[in-house]
Amino acid sequence: TGVLLFSLGFEFAAAPLVLATVGFTTAGITAGSTAAAMMSSAAVANGGGIAVGSLVAMLQSAGGLFSAASAGGIIGGVAGWLAGLCRP
């Protein structure tokens, strides 16, 4: 159970870092990034706009919720919790 919880905690903590890396940031979509290419393709396919509820819209919302600092806090919290589990 501890391994599963660690895995889920790590994935949750890593998500903001992955989103920021591909260009979905709290400041918006980064120019020239993978996110920008996705946004461009989605806009062309949708006649110039991004559809509400589309993958690009959902990823941007998720990227806007988190920052690298909050991800660091989450990782630190998970590490502290795991350290508590490992104590005899």
DAUR-V483836 format. One line per field, one symbol per residue. burial: + if it has 9 or more other ideal C-beta (glycine too) atoms within 8 Angstrom, else -. A space follows every 50 residues. Layout:
# DAUR-V483836
burial: ???
This chain:
# DAUR-V483836
burial: -----+--++--+++++-++-++++---++--+-++-++--++--+---+ ---+-+++++-+++-++--++--++--+--++------
